[in-house]
């Protein structure tokens, strides 16, 4: 049965280096059909660029998703339209550039459709209701793929959990991103949808959600703005491995994935 790896938010150079070091070998050792990753924090911890997109795709990732930091890097709004394996959040206003969903084909021939929806609690971006947006995309494009992955890029765990129940039986996987903290609730819903509240980040865990510890602490203590660099210690790849029944489009198994990655010796 086809098996996919979803990697949570790639953070800065440490996360990118980990992807470059490990994804190709993980494809072989885990028997992966496809690798999907959220890359919205891949450029210096905030946003994405075309150059970095090509780097990650060249390292063995099949498709990249984004989130509320999608427009943080200057000019990415002009670059994203030419990136055929990168999608922006589907429930942003229709006039925003970029693809709202992707369909990628794995080595087994399985076509995986995927899209991201932003939450509406504690995320300061205007967007359509994520529930009705997911309804519409699955209704209008469902037959274009054998199975679907829906990424819930949301701050509120309740919103993610509710979306997981709402889409049970209509997609293979609902996986949460954005908070950078992996959760321990990988489960199969009753109708066959695999669910995980947060995949965690692929980046430095000796940090405050990817950023320098002392700077983050200082900002909490006095509230003063400070430049916060991406941290470098305890780099891990985090996410989930899901086995899919191609005939039904539903999940058979889900397991959290987490692997420590030693610093690269190359520049």
N, C-alpha and C positions, 0 to 999 in steps of 0.2 A: 504494500500500500504506500502511496506517496507520503513523504514526510517533509515538513517544512520547519525551518527555524526562523522565529521572529526575534529580532534583537531590539531591546529598548534603547532610548535616546543615546545616540553616539555623541559624546561630549569632548570637544576640542581635539587637539593632536593626540593626546593619550588614547582616546577612544578610537580615533582613525588608525593609529599605529596598531592597536590590538586587532582591529578588523583586518588590516593588511597582513598581519602575522598569522592569524589563525583561521580565517574563514575558509580558505581553499582546503586546508587539511581537515577541517570539521566536516566539510561536504563529504569527504571520503570516509572518515571514521564513523560518522553518524548516519551515513547513507541518505543524505539530504537531497531532496528533489529541488527545493527552492530555498533561498535565504532572502528575507525581507527585513529592512531595518528603518527605524525612524532616525533621520539625520538632521533634525531642525536645530540641534546645538553643535553641529560638527565644525562650524567655522568659529574658532576662538570662543566657543561656548555659547554662541548666540547667532543662529541663522545658518545659511547654507550658500554656497557659491557653485557655479557651473564647474569650475576646476575641481573642487572637492567632490562634487557629484561624480564626475568621471573617475576620480581616484577610487572612490568606494565601489562603484560599479565594476571597475577594472580589477578590484581585489576579490571579486566573487559574489558580491551582493547583486541580487536580481532586480530589486526595485526599492526605491526610497520613498518614505513618507515624510511629512513635515507636521508642523503644529502652529502654535500661536507666535512663534519666532520666525515664521516663514519669510517675512519681509525685512528682517533685521539687517541683513547685509546689503549695502548699497548696490543697486543695479540688478539685484536678483529678480525683481519683477520683470525686467527685460530679458533675462536669461532663461527663465523657467519654461517658457513656451517651446523652446527647442529641445528640452530634456524629455525624451520619450518614456523614460522609466522613473520619472519623479512626479509625484502628485502633491498638490496643495490641499488643505482641508476642504472637503466637499461642500460644507455648509457656509462658506464665506459667500459674500455677494456674487451674483452671477457674472458681473463685469470684471471681477478679479482675473488676472492671467493665470495660466497653468491648467493642468488636467485635474478633473475632479475624481477620477478613478482610473485604475490601470487593470489590464489583464495580461498576465505573464504566463508563459508555458514552461513547465519543467521538463527534465530529462525523460520522465515517464510518459509525457504527453498530456498530463493534467494541466488544464487551464485554470489558474487561480486569479479571481478578481479581487481587488482590494481597494479600500478607500478609508479616509480618516474623517471623523466628525469631531469638531470642537465642542466642549461643554459650554454651558451658559451660566454656570455658577463660578464666580471668582475669576473668570477669564475676561479680560477687557478687549474683546473683539466682537464686532457685530456679525451675527450669523443667524441662519435659519435654525429652527428647532432641530437638534441632532436626531431625534426620533423620527420625525416626519421626513427628514432628508434621507436617512437610511432606508425608510419605507420606499421612497421614490426611486432611489438608485437601484435597489434590489428588484423592484417591480419593472423598471424600464430596461435594466441591463442584465438581469439575473441569468438569462439564457446564454449570455456571451461567455460564461465560465462554467467549469464543472463544480467549483466550490468557491466560497467567498470568505475573505478575512475583513473584519471591520475593526478599525482602531479607534478606541475612545480616548481622545486626547483631552483629558478633563482633570480639574483640580479636586472636585468633590467625589469621594468614593461612592457615595449614595447614588450619584448620577451614573457612574460607571456600572455599578451593580444592577441598577434598574434597566439600563440599556442591554446588559447581558441577558436578563430575563425576557425583555421585550423581543429580542431577536432570536431567542432559542428556537431551533428548528428551521431557521431561515439562512444560516451561514455556518461555516465550519468553526470559526473562531471569532470571539470578541475579546480583544486584548487592550488593556489600559496602558497609557503612557502619561508623561508630563511631570509626575511628582518625583521621579528619579529614585524612588525607594521600592525595591521589589517586595511584593506581597506573597503570602504563603497559602493562597486560596485557589490554586489551579484545580479546576473541577470540570467534569462533564455535566452539562445541564440535561434534564430529563429527555429532551427531544433531539439531543445529539450535538449541541453546540458546545465547544470547548470555551472556557472562560478563565481569565486571570485579571484581577483588578489593576495591577501595575507590573509591567515587565521589568522595572528597574532601569538603570542607565548602563550603558556600555562606556565606561570611563573610570576616573579615579575616585575610589571610595574613601580614601584618607582625605576627606574634604567635607564641605557642607554643600550637599547636592551638586558636587562637581567643582566648587570654587574654593579658593584658599581659606583655610580654617580661621586663621587669626583675623583676616580682614572681615570675614562674616561675623565673627564674635564682636569685633569692634563696632560694626554697624548696628548690631542689636543693643550694645551697651549705650551708645550715644546718639544713634540715628543719623549720624553724619554720612554724606555720600563719599564713597571711596572706590577707586578702581579695583576691581576684583578679578585677579587672574585665574585661569583654569588651574586646578591642582594637578599633581603628578603622581601621587603615591597610591599604592594598592589598586592597580588597574584591573578591572574585571569586565568580561563580556557577560551580559545578563539578558534573559528573555525566556522563551518557551519553545519547546519542540512539540509539534502536533502531528499526529498520524491521521490521515484523511482517507475515508472510503470514497473513491472516485465515483462509484456508481450512485451513491446517495448524496454526495457533497457534504456529508456530516463528518464530525471527528470521531475517531476511535479511541485515541488516547491523547493526553496532554501531560507534559512534565516540565516543571521549571528547569531552566538551564542557567548555570552560573559557572564561570571558569576564570581563575586568576591568570593574568598574562604578564610575564616578566618583561621589563623594559627592553626595547629593541636596541641591538648593538649598532644598527645603522643610523645615519643622521636623519 
